[in-house]
């Protein structure tokens, strides 16, 4: 629970259980009503949170619009969570005190985005004494597509200073709703913005301009070398010659507001063209040097189809893709593979010509006669 709250800042017992103990959802699936199922599967977490509150680690943070109680860490709890997540306290962010004063609609959408990307799987070892139908349902979930990373791969409310420092950001910067670092799953660094469909395309474009300002900012690293500020915190491959794009930004639209995300995305794509548009090459692929890969997805589609599902729209492309393809450059990779294969063929042909020439020369000199 410390790890979950340390990453999410504020959450309900339901969200904590779904991330930390997803097997409980299968054990209590036979309860008569959704409310009774939720009460049963979160009972142990609710009790543990009460105990943590008595020890000064957790405090109540208000309620969601549906009446679920919110919990957030105290400064003491944040320090304990930093130990569990193996993160410096200075990188843990705030305690999110007061986030639930207005229903916490945005934090809840952020949490649901993390859960949809993470796709926690049940621990089958905890269900060995449960009925066969419970084990079968859990097995089906365990056999499904994997999510991305662990809860320790996610950071929320991360300042991206265009001026100032990491701990004291100045004016003109952005704050990422989520930062995902899961190189083991093909996502070394991904910034995520969650919109409840209340913001206009112009407002979202303004946020992306702040991202661009942050990505362009350079500072001196500990070795005295000047490099992009974001590289002083996150480790990402340097990229290839002639093509060093900025980190990708994923826009997640949760349709509870009055704005149609389809219209917002169309307008936003035009407003930010200068930030994401690549340069077409003769091989049919594009180079994105100094550009931001911007990708959009609906939260409901992300939940239904997982990160591996073709539900992500990369600005500048006309088809939906899985996340890894959308944030990458598969056409460039295919072109590189073709070029490498052709180079290997040319090298093999050259070596064959050299051998034939050597054999002909040896024959003309009467070697071996």
C-alpha positions in Angstrom: 0.0 0.0 0.0 2.9 2.4 0.6 4.2 1.6 -2.9 0.8 2.3 -4.5 0.2 5.5 -2.6 3.8 6.6 -3.1 3.3 6.3 -6.8 -0.3 7.6 -7.1 -0.3 10.2 -4.3 -4.0 9.7 -3.6 -6.2 6.6 -4.1 -9.2 4.7 -2.9 -9.0 1.3 -1.1 -10.6 -0.2 -4.3 -7.8 1.1 -6.5 -5.1 0.0 -4.0 -6.6 -3.5 -3.9 -6.9 -3.7 -7.7 -3.1 -2.9 -8.1 -1.7 -4.7 -5.0 -3.9 -7.7 -4.6 -5.9 -8.3 -7.8 -6.6 -11.9 -6.9 -9.1 -10.8 -4.3 -11.4 -9.6 -7.1 -11.8 -13.2 -8.3 -12.2 -14.6 -4.8 -15.2 -12.4 -4.0 -16.8 -12.4 -7.5 -19.8 -14.4 -6.4 -21.1 -11.8 -3.9 -24.7 -10.7 -4.7 -24.1 -7.0 -5.5 -21.2 -4.8 -6.8 -21.1 -3.0 -3.4 -20.9 -6.2 -1.5 -18.1 -7.5 -3.8 -16.2 -4.2 -3.3 -16.7 -4.4 0.4 -15.4 -7.9 0.6 -12.4 -7.6 -1.6 -11.2 -4.3 0.0 -11.9 -5.2 3.7 -8.3 -6.2 4.5 -7.0 -3.0 2.8 -9.5 -0.8 4.6 -8.4 -2.3 7.9 -4.7 -1.9 7.0 -5.2 1.7 6.0 -6.9 2.4 9.3 -3.9 0.9 11.1 -1.5 3.0 9.0 -3.5 6.1 9.9 -3.1 5.3 13.6 0.7 5.2 13.0 0.7 8.5 11.2 1.5 7.2 7.8 -1.8 7.8 6.1 -4.6 10.3 6.4 -8.1 10.6 4.9 -8.2 12.8 1.9 -11.9 13.4 1.3 -14.2 11.4 -0.9 -14.8 10.8 -4.6 -18.0 11.9 -6.3 -19.3 8.3 -5.8 -18.6 8.4 -2.1 -15.4 6.3 -1.9 -13.0 7.5 0.7 -9.7 8.8 -0.5 -6.4 8.1 1.3 -3.1 9.9 0.9 0.3 9.7 2.7 1.5 12.0 5.4 5.0 13.4 5.2 6.1 10.4 7.4 4.3 8.0 5.1 5.8 9.7 2.0 9.3 9.0 3.5 8.4 5.4 4.2 7.1 5.0 0.6 10.3 6.4 -0.8 12.2 3.6 0.9 9.8 1.0 -0.5 10.0 2.5 -4.0 13.7 3.1 -3.7 13.3 6.7 -4.7 14.9 9.7 -3.2 12.4 11.6 -1.0 13.1 14.7 -3.1 11.7 12.9 -6.1 8.5 11.7 -4.3 6.5 14.8 -4.9 3.8 16.1 -2.6 1.4 14.3 -0.2 -1.6 15.4 -2.3 -3.3 16.8 0.8 -6.6 18.3 -0.2 -6.9 16.5 -3.6 -10.3 15.1 -2.6 -11.8 18.5 -1.7 -13.7 18.6 -5.0 -14.3 14.9 -5.8 -10.8 14.2 -7.1 -12.1 13.6 -10.7 -8.7 14.2 -12.3 -6.6 12.1 -9.8 -9.1 9.2 -10.2 -8.7 9.4 -14.0 -5.0 9.4 -13.6 -5.1 6.3 -11.3 -7.4 4.5 -13.7 -5.0 5.2 -16.6 -2.1 3.7 -14.5 -4.2 0.6 -13.8 -5.2 0.3 -17.5 -1.5 0.4 -18.5 -0.2 -1.7 -15.7 -2.9 -4.4 -16.0 -2.1 -6.1 -12.6 -2.4 -9.9 -12.8 -3.6 -12.1 -10.0 -1.2 -14.2 -8.0 -2.4 -17.7 -8.7 -0.5 -19.0 -5.7 -2.9 -17.2 -3.4 -5.9 -19.0 -4.9 -4.8 -22.6 -4.6 -7.6 -23.4 -2.1 -10.3 -21.5 -3.8 -13.1 -23.2 -5.9 -12.2 -24.4 -9.5 -14.3 -21.7 -11.1 -12.4 -19.0 -9.2 -9.1 -20.4 -10.2 -10.2 -20.7 -13.8 -11.2 -17.1 -14.0 -8.0 -16.0 -12.4 -6.0 -18.2 -14.8 -7.7 -16.6 -17.8 -6.7 -13.2 -16.5 -3.1 -14.3 -15.9 -2.9 -15.7 -19.4 -4.0 -12.4 -20.9 -1.8 -9.7 -22.5 0.8 -8.2 -20.2 0.7 -4.7 -19.0 3.6 -2.3 -18.9 6.0 -2.1 -15.9 5.3 -2.4 -12.2 3.8 0.2 -9.9 7.4 1.4 -9.3 7.6 2.3 -13.0 5.0 5.1 -12.5 5.5 8.6 -11.2 2.6 11.1 -10.8 2.5 14.9 -10.6 6.1 15.3 -11.9 7.3 18.9 -12.4 9.0 19.6 -15.8 10.7 22.9 -15.1 11.4 25.2 -18.1 13.1 27.5 -15.5 14.3 26.9 -12.0 15.3 23.5 -10.6 13.7 20.1 -10.2 12.8 20.9 -6.6 12.0 24.6 -7.1 10.5 24.9 -10.6 10.2 28.4 -12.1 7.6 29.8 -14.5 6.7 28.4 -17.9 7.1 24.7 -17.1 4.6 21.8 -17.2 3.6 19.1 -14.8 3.3 15.6 -16.1 0.3 13.7 -14.8 2.2 10.5 -15.2 5.8 9.5 -16.1 6.3 5.9 -17.1 9.7 4.3 -17.1 9.7 0.6 -18.2 12.6 -0.1 -20.4 12.2 -3.8 -19.8 8.9 -3.6 -21.6 10.0 -1.4 -24.5 9.0 1.9 -22.9 12.2 3.7 -21.6 10.3 6.9 -21.0 6.8 8.1 -21.6 5.0 11.2 -20.4 1.3 11.0 -20.0 -1.4 13.7 -19.8 -4.9 12.7 -18.8 -7.9 14.9 -19.8 -11.4 14.5 -18.6 -12.6 16.2 -21.8 -13.0 19.6 -20.1 -10.0 21.3 -21.8 -10.0 22.9 -25.2 -7.6 22.0 -27.9 -5.9 25.4 -27.4 -5.4 24.7 -23.7 -3.9 21.2 -24.5 -1.7 22.8 -27.2 -0.4 25.2 -24.6 0.6 22.3 -22.3 2.4 20.6 -25.2 4.3 23.8 -25.9 5.5 23.8 -22.3 6.6 20.2 -22.8 8.6 21.3 -25.8 10.2 24.1 -23.8 11.2 21.6 -21.1 12.6 19.1 -23.6 14.7 21.8 -25.3 16.2 23.0 -22.0 19.8 22.1 -21.4 21.8 22.1 -18.2 25.2 21.0 -17.1 25.3 17.4 -15.7 27.4 16.3 -12.8 30.3 15.6 -15.2 30.2 19.1 -16.5 28.7 18.1 -19.9 25.7 20.1 -21.1 22.8 17.9 -22.0 19.0 18.0 -22.1 17.7 18.5 -18.5 15.4 15.5 -18.7 18.4 13.2 -19.4 19.9 14.2 -16.0 17.0 12.3 -14.4 16.0 9.6 -16.9 18.1 7.2 -18.8 17.1 6.7 -22.5 19.0 5.5 -25.5 20.7 8.4 -27.3 19.0 7.7 -30.6 20.4 7.3 -34.1 22.5 9.6 -36.2 20.2 12.3 -37.7 17.2 11.2 -35.7 17.0 12.1 -32.0 13.4 12.8 -31.2 12.2 14.1 -27.9 10.4 11.7 -25.5 6.9 10.7 -26.5 3.8 12.2 -24.9 0.6 10.1 -24.6 -2.7 12.0 -24.3 -5.5 9.9 -22.6 -9.0 11.2 -23.0 -11.5 10.2 -20.3 -14.9 11.2 -21.8 -16.8 12.6 -18.8 -16.7 16.2 -19.8 -18.7 18.1 -22.5 -16.0 18.1 -25.2 -15.9 15.6 -28.0 -12.3 14.1 -28.0 -12.5 13.4 -31.7 -13.0 17.1 -32.5 -10.4 18.1 -29.9 -7.8 15.7 -31.3 -8.4 16.9 -34.9 -7.9 20.6 -33.8 -5.0 19.8 -31.6 -3.2 17.9 -34.3 -3.2 21.1 -36.5 -2.2 23.4 -33.6 0.8 21.3 -32.7 2.0 20.2 -36.2 5.3 22.1 -35.8 6.0 20.0 -32.7 5.4 16.5 -34.1 5.7 16.5 -37.9 8.7 14.5 -39.2 10.7 14.8 -42.3 9.9 12.2 -45.0 12.8 10.2 -46.4 13.3 8.5 -49.7 12.6 5.1 -48.1 9.1 6.1 -47.2 9.8 6.6 -43.5 10.2 9.8 -41.5 12.9 11.2 -39.2 11.7 13.0 -36.1 14.8 14.8 -35.0 13.9 17.3 -32.4 10.2 16.5 -32.6 7.7 15.1 -30.0 5.9 11.9 -30.8 2.4 12.7 -29.7 -0.1 9.9 -29.3 -3.8 9.9 -28.3 -6.1 7.2 -26.9 -9.5 7.0 -25.2 -9.3 5.6 -21.7 -12.3 3.3 -22.4 -10.4 1.8 -25.4 -7.2 1.4 -23.4 -9.1 -0.5 -20.7 -10.8 -2.7 -23.3 -7.9 -3.5 -25.5 -4.7 -3.2 -23.3 -1.5 -1.4 -24.4 -0.9 -4.1 -27.0 -4.2 -3.4 -28.7 -4.5 -1.2 -31.9 -6.2 1.8 -30.2 -3.4 4.4 -30.2 -3.3 7.3 -32.8 0.0 8.8 -33.5 -0.3 12.4 -34.8 0.7 12.3 -38.4 -0.4 8.7 -39.1 -3.8 7.6 -40.4 -4.2 4.3 -38.6 -4.5 3.0 -35.0 -1.5 1.0 -33.6 -0.4 -0.8 -30.4 1.4 1.6 -28.0 5.0 0.4 -28.7 4.5 1.0 -32.5 2.8 4.3 -31.9 5.6 5.8 -29.8 8.3 4.2 -32.1 9.3 4.5 -35.7 8.6 1.0 -37.2 9.0 2.2 -40.8 12.5 3.6 -39.9 13.3 0.3 -38.3 12.1 -1.7 -41.3 14.2 0.6 -43.6 17.2 0.1 -41.4 16.7 -3.6 -41.5 16.5 -3.6 -45.3 19.5 -1.5 -45.6 21.5 -3.7 -43.2 20.4 -6.8 -45.2 21.4 -5.2 -48.5 24.7 -4.2 -47.0 25.3 -7.8 -45.9 24.5 -9.1 -49.4 26.9 -6.6 -50.9 29.6 -7.6 -48.5 29.1 -11.3 -49.3 29.2 -10.5 -53.0 32.4 -8.5 -52.6 34.0 -11.3 -50.6 33.0 -13.8 -53.3 34.6 -11.6 -56.0 37.8 -11.3 -54.0 37.9 -15.1 -53.6 37.3 -15.7 -57.3 40.0 -13.1 -58.2 42.5 -14.8 -55.9 41.7 -18.2 -57.4 42.1 -16.9 -61.0 45.4 -15.3 -60.1 46.6 -18.4 -58.5 45.6 -20.5 -61.5 47.4 -18.1 -63.9 50.6 -18.3 -62.0 50.5 -22.1 -62.1 50.4 -22.4 -58.4 49.8 -26.0 -57.4 50.9 -27.3 -60.9 
